[in-house]
Amino acid sequence: MKEFNIRALAAQAICPIIAQGVSLSQTLPPVLARCGERDRPLLQQLVYGTVREWFYVQTLIKRLANKNISNTSVQVLLSLGIYQLLRTRIAPHAAIDETVEACKQLGCNNQAGFVNAILRRFSREHEALCAQLTHEQHAHPYWLVKQLRKDWPKAAEQIMAANNQPAALTLRVNQRQLSREAYLALLSEQGIEATACQHSPVGIRLAQLTDVTQLPLYAEGGFSVQDESAQLAALLLNPTPNSVVLDACAAPAGKTAHLLEQADYQLLVAIDNEEKRVARMHENLARLKLNLPFVQVITANACLPNTWASPEQFDAILLDAPCTATGVIRRHPDIKLLRKATDVEQTVAVQAQILAALWPTLKVGGRLLYATCSVLKAENELQIKAFLQNTANAQEIPLKGYWGDARLHGRQILPQINGGDGFYYCLLEKTI
């Protein structure tokens, strides 16, 4: 197999996102596998950084180039080059030379001179160019900027600034195995700096990003990687021991595992509609030693519970509803490229369908926690407003806490640069 330099490999991870709408979670792993272990951190930095800054960098390229760039590889390589010059400490000559070499390696020899000229011009003129584009530095697609400013007029800039920062590495300690204090002590013994999360009693935030598989007790299932905002789900639903619980749309089983770490149940059913994702759920629960006899992990459609559940079967339901994931952009920057304005309406319709379908499976007096990793009101408080208006036997149970903001319905967490991801929660009870 032909060997490529780091910039060429990075371009191969990004090009399918731009050209075909493929997610970074699909394109990056095979590229990382072809990269030496020592170079993987740089490769990941270049890929995530370039995708994160994509819309800002494209504006710069339009100012620099006097022609439409139709070749996706060239467009991506220019973006990689400008990102390096703009946001990294890589020496300009190295960033330019390696990117031009990548252009040749990817079969774009006739464009190498063009790439070289554009990058050298940017290196010379970047301060003046960037000064002209102060309003474009949000690096978000126009439709999302518009929606954020409509939904959160006072917080939109803060949300976008948080989205443009790499997320912290946050762990959830498996309390079936050890306490948070014990794991913090274990990390300290190994010289790994970490602090306890503020709102989750089992959360730990590491000071630096690292390979989690090399952390103590990873193989033994001592912890999971999960943002603090996401860790609130199991805590808020808090099913009683020996109850019958449903985790709908559960893959990759992070919240399922947290529920199981809290208590034993009569039955816990975790579903997802994709077999590959269900297989991943089994793997994750096995690593955490949570493949317990009362747990059923199945491939099932949440919109068709009559094929896998009974009426009024569950005491508690966690519905981590499908959403645009606009609250976790800093972890998945390709969301900026993959989501479209039309996705919001389609997603809202699916959410409403799932809510209506699952409600009959909840026992009278049972509780359903509606959760999303979105910051868009249509998917969150407005979705719940419509559900309550259309569902006579549903009432909201107000959520209390020092996290997030109380909304018309539920509580909304907005992404914070030094805090958690964007999440929404609303707890509902079935009255009759």
N, C-alpha and C positions, 0 to 999 in steps of 0.2 A: 504494500500500500504506500502510495506517495506520501512523504512527510511534508506537513505544512507548518508554517510558523504560527505563533499564537494569534496574530491578527487574522490570518486566513481561517483558522479554526473558529474564531469568534464570529467571523462573517458567515461561516457555514451554519452556525447556530441561529443567527439573526435573520438570514435571508428567507427561510420558509415562513417566518412570522409575517414579514412584509409582503411576500408574494402570494402566500397561500392561506394566511390566517391560522397557521399552526401555533399551538401554545409553546411557550418556553419550556414548560415541563416535559414536552415531548422532544424538542430539538436539542436541548443542552446535554442530557445524560450521554447520548452516544458520542458527542463531541468531546466531553470530558474524559470518556474512556480511551480516547486516542491521544490524550494529552499526558505528559509526564506529571507525576505527583507534585513535583516542585513548582510547576507552572500553572497548576489548577487555580490557585487563588487569583492570579493575574487574569487568567482567562475568564473566570466568573466576574471579576470586577469590570472587565471591558464589556462583557455581554450585558450584564445588568445595568451598568452605567449608561451605555449607549442607548439601550431600550428606554431607560428611565428619562433620558434627556432628548428623546427622539424628536419631538415636535419643536423644541427650541432649536435643535441643531439643524433641522430642515429649513427653518427660517434663515439661519445663517448661510446655509448652502445656496439658497435662492439669491442672497445678496452677493455671493462670491462667484457663482457660475452664470454665464450668459446664455445657457442653453438648458433645455429640459433633459434631465438624466433618466433615460428609459431603462438602462441596465441596472437591475436590482443589486448585483454584486458591487458595482461601482458606487451606487448610492449608499450602500451599507459601509463600504470601506471608507468613503469620505466621512461618514458619520462617526465611524470608529476613530479615524484620525483626529477629527475636530474634538471629539470627547476627550481623547488623551491630552491634547494641547490645552483644553479648557479646564479640565477637572482633576488631572493627575499630576504627579511629580515626575513623570517620565520625561527625560530630556527631549526637547523638541526635535533634535536631529534624529534621535532613535525612534521616536514615535512616527515621524514622517518616513524615514528609510524603511522601517519594518512594515509599514502600511503599504508603501509602494511595492515592496517585495511581495507582499501578500496578493496584491493586484496581479502581478505576473504569475504567481503560483496558481491563482484561480482562473487562468486563461484569458485575462483581460490585458494582455501586453500592449495593445494599441491604445489603452486608456491610462497606462501607467504615467505617462508624461502629464496628462491632464490632472490626475490625482495629485501628483507631485506639486504641480503649479498651484492648485487650489489650496493645498495644505500649507505650502510655504507662504502664500499670500495671507492666509489666516494667521499664521504664526507672527507675521509682521504687523498686521492691522487689527488683531483681535480686540484690543482695548477700545478702539474707536467703533468697531462694528458692534460690539456688545453694548456699548453705551447708547447706541441707537435703538436697541431692542429691549429696553427695560420692562415694557409691558408684556413681552412674549416669554419672559423667563419662567412663567408658571409651568411650561412644558407639558401641557395637557391639551387634549383635543378640544376644539371650540365648543362642541355640543356639551361636553362635560363641564367646561368652565362656566358656560351659560346656566346650566342646571344647578351647579353648586352655588353660584351667586344668587340664584332665585330662591333656593331652599335655605341657604345659610348666608344671608347678605353680610353679616358681621364676622363670620368665621371662614368664609370661602378661601381667603388668601392663606389663612393658617392651615386649613386642610390641605391645600395644594403644596404648601411648603413642607408639611409633614410627609406627604406622598413622595416628595423628591429626595427624602433622606433614607438611607438604608435602615431597615428595621433592626432592633436589638434581638439578640438570641435569648428567648425566654423558655424556661423549662417548667414542667409540672412534675413534682416529686410523687412517685407512686406510694401513697400512704399505707398501702397494704404491706410494703416492704420496709420503709423507714420514714422518719420524720424529716420535715424540711430542715430543721436545725442540724440533724445528723448529716444530711447531705451537704449543707453549707460547710460544716466542719471538714468533711471529706474533701471538698473542693479546695478549701483553704490549705489543707495538708499538702496538696499537690501544686500549690502556688497559683491556683486559678481564682481570679478575682470575681466575686459574685455578690449580689445583694438580694434580700427578700423583697418580693413584690408587695405593693401597698394594699391591694384589694383582694388578692387571692391568698388564702392561708397556706397554699401548697405551691406557690409560684416562686421562681428564682430567675433573676435577670443576670446574665453574664456580662462582664464589662467589655469583652471582646468576642467577635465571631470566631468560631472554631469548628473543627470537625467533630460533630457530636458523637460519632462512633468511637472516638478516642477518649471520651469522658468516662470517669469511673462509673461502673454499674450499668453501662449502656446495654451490653449483651444480656445482662441478668434482668433487664426490665425495670431498673430502678427509677427511671424517669421517662417522660415523653417531651417532645418539643411542641409547645403550644403557647400562643400569645396570652397575656394576662386577661385581655378582654374576653377571649374565647373560654378561658377557664371559669368565667362566671356562670356559664350555662348550667352545668351540673349542680352548682351551688344554689342557684336560684330555683331550679325545679325541685331539687332535694327530695326525691321520692322516699317514702318510709320503707324500712326493711320489710321484706316479704310481700311487697306490692307487685303488681303486674305493670311493666314499663315498656313503652315503645320509644325507640330512637329512630325517627324517620329521616330519610336522606342522610344516612349516618356516615358514609365513607369520608375519610379513611379510618374512622372509628376513634378519633381523638376524644370526642365527648362521650362516646359509649364507654371507653376505658375509664374516664373520670367518674362516670356514674357507678361503674363496677368497683372502683377504688373506694367509693364512699360507703357501700353497703352490699349485702346479699339481698336478692329479690326472689319472689316466687317464680317470676319469669321476666326476662328482658329480651325483647325482640329488636334487633337492629337490621334495618333494611336499606338497600340501595338498588337502583334499577340497572346497574351495569355489572356484569359478572367479573370483569377484571378488577373493578373497585371493591367488590365483595371479597375477592381473593386477597386483596391488600388488607382488608379489614381483619380477615382471619390471621394473616401474618403478624399484624401489629398486636392483636390481642394475645397471640401465642408468645411473642417476645416479652410482653408484660405479665405473662403467666395469668391471664384473665380469661382463657378459654374454659370457662366454668360450666358445670353441667346444666345450669338453669339459663344459659345464654343461647339464643337462636340467632344466627347471622344468615340472612337469606336474601336472594335476589328477588325483588318485588317492586311493583309500581305503586307509589304512594297514592296515586289517583284512583287506584282500583283495589281498595282494601277488602272488598267482598271476596277476592280470590285468595287472600292469605290471613284474614282476621275475622273476628266475630263482632257483632254489635255490642257496645258497652263492655268491651273486653279489658280496657286499660285503665289503671288508676292514674297514670301519669304519662304524658306524651311530650317528648322533646322534638319540636319541628324546626330543624335547622334548614329553613326554606331556601330553595334555589334563588339566587339573586345576582345582581351585576357585579358583586364583589368590589364595589367602589370604596369600601373601607379598608381593604388590604392591598391597595395598589403598591405600597412601598415594598411589600413582599413579592408581589407579582406585577412588575411594571408593564408587562406585555398586555395587561388589561387595558391600558391606554390605547393600544393599537387594535385590540381585538373587539372591544365593545363598541357598539353603535347606538345612536339615540333611539332607534327603533327597538332595540333590545329591551328597553325599560318597560314599554307597554306589554310586550310579549311575556316578560318575566312576571309582571304584576298579575297577568291573567293566569299563569301557571300556579303562582302562589295561592291565588283565590280558589282555584280548583282543588288544590291539595288540602287547604284548610277546610273547605266544605266537605271533602271526601273523608277526612280523618275524624272530624268532629263526632259523627255517630259512633265511632269505636271507643269513645271516652265514656267512662262510667259517670253517672250523676254524682256530683261532688268531686269529680276528678279534675285535674289541672293539666293544661296544655301551655307549654312555654314556646312562644313564637320567637325565633331568632333569625337574624341575618347578619352578614358581614358587609352590609351596605350602609351608605350615609344618605341615600336618596329617600325623601319623604314618601314618595309614591309606593315604595316597596315596604315601608315601615309603618309609621303612625297613620298614614292615610289608608293603607291596606287594612289595618286593624279597625279603623273607624268604619269602613264599609262593612267589614265582617260583623261588627257589633250591631250595626243598623239592620243587618239582614238575618241575624241569628238571635231569636228571642230568649233562648236558654243559655246565653253566654254573658258573663260579666267579667270585668277586668278586676284583678287584684293588684292594687298599686305596689310598685316595687320601691323599696326604700334603700337608701345607701348614699355614700359620699362619692360615688362614681357616676360619670355621665351626667346628663341633664334630663329632668322630668319633662316629658312632652305631653301633647294633647292625650295621647295614649302611650304607655310604655316609657322606657328611658333610652336615650341615644348617647352613645359614646362616639366622639369624633376622634380621628387619629391624632396623636400627639407626638411631637418630635422625640420627647423623652418619656413617652408613655405607651399606652397600648394601641392596638389597631381600632378602626372604626367598627362598632357593633351596635345592634339594636336588639332590645329585649322587651317582650310584653307577656305577662302571665294572665291566663284566662281560666275561668272556672265554669264548669257545666252545672247549672242550677237545678234543672228538672229533666 
